[in-house]
Amino acid sequence: MARLEVTIGGLQLRNPVMTASGTFGYGTEYTDFMDLNRLGGMIVKGTTLEPRQGNDYPRMAETPSGMLNAVGLQNKGVDYFVEHLYPVIKEYDTHIIVNVSGSTVEDYVACTEKLAGLEKIPAIELNISCPNVKEGGMAFGTTCASAARVTHAVRQVYPGTLIVKLSPNVTDIAEIARSVEAEGADAVSLVNTFLGMAIDVERRKPKLSTVTGGLSGPCIKPIAVRMVWQVYHAVGIPVIGMGGICNWQDAIEFILAGATAIQVGTCNFVDPAVTVKIVRGIREYMERHGIASVSELVGGMELF
């Protein structure tokens, strides 16, 4: 039997397939379509210290082989999560990971402190890469100094597994990855969305209220795979890959490039059960090729 278990920091995942924050809500929205307990992990919607209304509409636009979004981290705040959402989702038999964002370093720290005592939240994903907010977000992930500063501050108050989500909107993503590894990150996840825009030519106005937004979907996959490969060869901590994954072949591609685990995002909107199909596809691929453990595939791409 092929073994799909992987390790990310202190987490032992039953398989390498997780859901990406912002595309899966809190999991409850998908229970009619799939068994959440079959996932390696689930990253819930971005959470901030205070409630956020998000950006004005319109804030989503379809693009060729992808989509733009400018939702802007709409959520009811960490206190609401702790009081109302956590009691429900803590019953799932999979790893629940909270995506944490903020406008200041102090916001990140305060939000993290409220999550640190939750027994069934073994990890957080530090979002220093969201391009859809006016303050914070991507600003922290575009320089080594700022990425290191927020990672260091959160590491001081968080004893669990710390995953840092990196922005692709930088010159050298491997350099950013090394800076957060040096400050105590247990893993890095990449990539978040690319900054893009679309124009309604009839109205001669942008399709998003914020003009620019985050581009995701299959259109970004080749760039995301390249960045995962670069980061894998730059750091000694696990890499979690994402960006346009829609099937098991895409997942294997990321794993061969160096991802220990993967996250599925935009494709959840197309096929709500895509993640469990990817788990099955990875297992069948391994059995077909006589691979005993998925860890044998990590970084296994052979050069010419």
N, C-alpha and C positions, 0 to 999 in steps of 0.2 A: 504494500500500500504506500503510495507516495505521501511524504510528510510535507504539509504546507505550513507548519508552525514557523514563526519568525520572532526575533527579539528586537525590540526598540527600547533602549534604555532599560528601565525596570519592567517593561511590559512584555508578557508572553502572549503573542497573538496566535489564534488558532489557524489563521491564514493571512496572507499579505494584503487582503483587499479591504479598504476602508472607504467611507464616504467623505467627500470634501465639504468643508464648512460653507454655509450659505446656499447649498443646493439640496439639502436633505432635511431642513428644518430641525426638529428635535426627534426625528425618527417616527413619531406617532403618526405622521402624515402618510407613511409608507407601509404601515402594518397590514393593510388590505391587499398589498401586492406581493409581499415577501416576508420571510421569517428573518427578522433582524438579528436573531441569535446565531445565524450562520455567517455573519460578518466577522472579520478580524477586529474591526473597531468602527466607531462612528464619531465623527467630529461634528458637534452641534453648531448651530447658528452663532455667528460672531456676537460676543457678549462684552458690554462695556460697563463701566462703573455706574453711570447714570443712564436712564432711558433715552433712546434716540428715535426721532420720527423718521429719519432717513431723508433722502433728497426728494424734491418735488417731482411729480409726474410730468412728462413721460420719463421713465428711467430704465427701460429695456428696449432693445432694438435687435432684430434679426439681421445677421450678416451672412455672406456666403460661407458655409461650413462652420458656422459659429454664431455667437451672439455678443452684444455689448450690454453691460449692465452698469447702472449707477445707483443701486439701491441705497448705498450709504450707511451700511451697518445698522439698519433699523432693528431695534430690539427693546425689550422692556426693562433692561438693566439687570445687573447681577443679583440684586436682592430679590427681584421677582423670580429669577431663575432658581435661586436657592429655595424659596418658599413654595413655589407652585409647580415648577417643571421638574426639578430634581427628584422629588418624591415619586414621580411617575416613571421617569426614564431609568432610575437606579435599579429597577427590577429587570431590565434587559440583561441577558447573559452574554454580553459582549463588552468590550472596553469603551466607555464613554469618555470622550476627550472634549474639553471646552476650548473653543477658539476665543482668545482674549485680545481685545484691542483697547486703544485709548488715545487721548489727545496729548497727554503729557506722560513723562516717566512715572510721576506720582499716581496718575490714573491707572496705569498698568499694574503698579505695585498694589494699590488698594483693592483693585478688582481681584487680583490673584490671591490676596490674603483671605478674601471671603470664600474662595474656592478651596483653599489649601486644606481645610478641615473636613471636606466631604469624602467619606470613605469610599464611595463608588465612583469617584472621579480621580483616576490614578495618574492622569497626565493633563497638561494644557498645551495648546498650540498658540504660541505667541505671534500674533499677527502684526508684523512690522512692514506689511507690504500691500495694504489695501489702497488702490488708487482712487477710490470714490468718496473720500472724505476731505474736508477742507483743512483740517488740522490733524496732526498725528498720522497714523496709518503708514502710508508708503514713505513719508518723510523720514521715519526712523530706519528704514531699510535701504536707503540709497547711499549711505556712507558707512565706512567701517567704524568710525568713531561713534556715530549715533546708534548703530546696531549693537555695538559692544556695550554702550552705556545702558540701554534698556534691558538687554539680556543680563548684564551683571546685577542690576537692581532687582530684577524679578528672581534671579537665582538665589539671592540672599533670603528671600521670604518663602520660597517654594521648594519643598523637599521631594516632590514627586518628579515624574519624568517630564522634562522640559523640551518641547519641540519648538523650533523657531521657523516660522514660515517666511520664505525669502521672496523678494521682488525680482522679476526679470527685467525691470526697467532700470538697469544699471549697466555700467561698462564691463565690470568684471564680477560676476556673481560668485565665483570661487573665492575671491578675496573677502567678500562679505561673509561667506560661509566659514572661512577660517577665523574671522574675528569673533563670531558668536560661539564657535567651538571653544575658543580660548577663554571665554567668559562663563563656560559651564553648560552650554547647551548639550543635551543628550542626543539630539537628532536635529536634522533640518528637513523641512518639507518645501518642495518647489516643483512647479512655479505657480505663483499667483497670476492674476490676469495681466495682460499687456495693455498699456494705455493706448486707446484708439478713439476714433470718432466716426460718425456717419452723418450725412447731410441729406435732407429731404429736398430734392431738386425742384419740385413743384412749388413748395413753400419757400424755398431758399433759406431754410432754417435748420439748425442741428436737430437730429432725431432724439437727442437726450437733453433734458433740462439743464444738465451740467456741462453741456457741449461735449466733453470727453467722458469716457467710461472705460470699464475693464473688458477686454476682449478675451473670450474663452471659447472652447470647443475644438473640434478636429483641426481647424486651421492653424492652431498654435502648436500642435504636437511635435513636428520636427524640431522646432526651436527648443521646446521643453526637454525633449530627449537629449539634445546636445548639451543643454545646461546641466542636466542630471549627470551626464557622463563626465563633464568638467569638474563638477563638485565632488563626485565620487572619488576622483583621483587627487583631490585637494585636501580632503579631511579624513579623519579616522573614525568618525561617528556615523551612524546609519543615515542614509538618505531616503526620504519618502518622496516618490515621484508622482507628479500629476500634470495634466494639461492635455485635454482632448482624448482621454482614454474612453473608448466606446465598446471594446470587446476584449477577449482574452489575448488576442494577438498583440494589441496595443500594450496590454499589461506586461506581457513577456518582453516586449521591446524595451520598456522602461527598466525592467529587472535586469536584462542583459546589459543595459547601459550603466547599471550600478545601484538601482533602487532596491532596498531591502523590502519595502512595502510600497503600495500605490494607493492613491485616492481617486475616486470617480466623482466628477462634478456635473458638468453641463448635461452629460448623457442621461443623468437621472430624470431629467425633464422629458426626455424622448422615450425612455423605457424604464419605468420605475423598478423593474426587477433586474436591471442590467448587472448589478453587483454580484448577485448570487449566480448568474449565468457565467460571469467572469471567473468566479471561484471554481465552478465545474470545469470550465475550459482549461484553466491552468492545470488542474489535476489530470485531466485527460491527456494534455500535452506531455506532462511529466511521465505518465505511464507509457505513452507511446514511444518516448525516447529513452525509457529506462533510467530516469532520474529519480533517485531515492528521496532527496530533500530539495526543497525550493531554494535553500541557501546555496546550493551548488551552482545555481544560475546567476546569482548576484554578481554583476560585473563580468559576466562570462562571454561577452562579445569577443570574437577572435578577429584580429586585424589581418589584412591580406599579407 
